[in-house]
Amino acid sequence: MPAAVINKGLEFYNYVSYDVLDDEEIEANMHLRVGDVIDVKEEEEENSFALIRAIVRHMANIANLYSIYFW
């Protein structure tokens, strides 16, 4: 689905950290930086990789904050 981020509150970051939870227990600590190469799960390809080129955060019209990774 094509979309555009046009809000004025767009913020760029060099890195992002978050926890992956499984049944409310921490399964993994994730630390991603601009320039990192990550593996991407796809249905058609066995091994796919992407280079993180930007990490941004924007506020949607409903006042929720979203992080977006561009590769």
Secondary structure, DSSP 8 states (H G I E B T S, - for coil): -------TT-EEESEEEEEEEETTEEEEEEEEETT-EEEE--SS-SSEEEE--EEEEEE-TTS-EEEEEE-
